[in-house]
Amino acid sequence: MTDSLAHPHLRFEPASGDPDGPRSIVILGSTGSIGTQAIDIVRRNPDRFRVTALSAAGGRTDLLAEQAHQLRVATVAVAREDALPALRAALAERYGAGEPLPEILAGPDAATELAASECHTVLNGITGSIGLAPTLAALKAGRVLALANKESLIVGGPLVKAVAKPGQIVPVDSEHSALFQALAGGERAEVRKLVVTASGGPFRGRTKRELAEVTPEQALAHPTWSMGPVVTINSATLVNKGLEVIEAHLLFDVPFDRIEVVVHPQSYIHSMVEFTDGSTLAQASPPDMRMPIALGIGWPERVPDAAPGVDWTKARTWEFFPLDASAFPSVPLACHVGDLGGTAPAVFNAANEECVAAFLEGGLPFTGIVDTVADVVAEHGTPARGTSLTVADVLEAETWARARARELAARAARTPSEARA
């Protein structure tokens, strides 16, 4: 397991460090869930962190301007160029006379430019495969990468592995942060398997037949986490868990047959590592993303009081159940896709996003999401492998997958009984 991208025993020395002051951080996706919680941590720890730049999609320019003013950043960026006038107006409202305005970048490459800028750590909290280019830029520039954008690895695993140095990536997803921490308890050769926990979503225990009648409103009611609609639906189908298995394989260089998913409804055990002597190390904390975020931007040091710990004075029960792969086939499908490699994970991810959109619009049944994704993956066939994979290959595969998924979803909406014909 020498090709591990996230290595808890190693400390990557970034090209730009901050030996004599607070660690400089660039936050990509600052107005989203990961970004806003990261800013909460930074503001409570001004002696540890300073934010030099922020990027966002452009839909919440008032919040972005407020963040920029509070943190006194040097640069702000929006992906949508049409958001530029609103951002300028919002900044002008918050900055007083004589206060220097931050530099403003706009366009699809703005976040990528920030990712390569002078700093110690880049927190990539962007949602979607558009986060791949900033991930590659940060790694190539020699920054520490606190990675919350799982799509970077899902769609561009070989590209990321080609440029990342051992210890350069610190995972921020709660499951991968848990594995990262537990792996520090033993040598790489002593690892028997990784155990990734899943809440089971709102439909744990239902059969596939029962799942066919699930409505978007029911699927959006997650019992534990508060997330965006796509991630919430992915949690309900367990597609999110399948993506996390692929990510764990790439981050820690553990084969798919040694990565297991177990359902843990309480979401206090975020994942576990089983070692060859039979010992299992688990990372436990209440379901609060501020802890893995703080570890991501502060590694190798922990940030005191980043989030509340477990209250051991209260009685509690933690349950674990085996995964029902017949009702939730997304996990074995993801393992198959990850084993195929090449552009197959990009096809899986893109097709799923289109199918989730079709389900939320009422045009595809809940079980049709993964069924349709499986059809698109099968049509895609055996992808290109190895070092010949390029960003252009990934984008081309995604474009094809999205178009084909929309076609199949539309067919399912017209003739539900023939959706799999």
Secondary structure, DSSP 8 states (H G I E B T S, - for coil): -TT-SS-TT-----SS--TTSSEEEEEESTTSHHHHHHHHHHHH-TTTEEEEEEEE-SS-HHHHHHHHHHHT-SEEEES-GGGHHHHHHHHHHHS-TT----EEEESTTHHHHHHTSS-SEEEE---SGGGHHHHHHHHHTT-EEEE--THHHHHHHHHHHHH--TT-EEE-SHHHHHHHHHHTTS-GGGEEEEEEEE--GGGTT--HHHHTT--HHHHT--SS----HHHHHHHHHTHHHHHHHHHHHHHH---GGGEEEEE-TT--EEEEEEETTS-EEEEE--S-THHHHHHHHHTTS--TTSS----TTS------EE--TTT-THHHHHHHHHHH-TTHHHHHHHHHHHHHHHHHTTSS-HHHHHHHHHHHHHHH-S---GGG--HHHHHHHHHHHHHHHHHHHHHHHH-GGGTT-
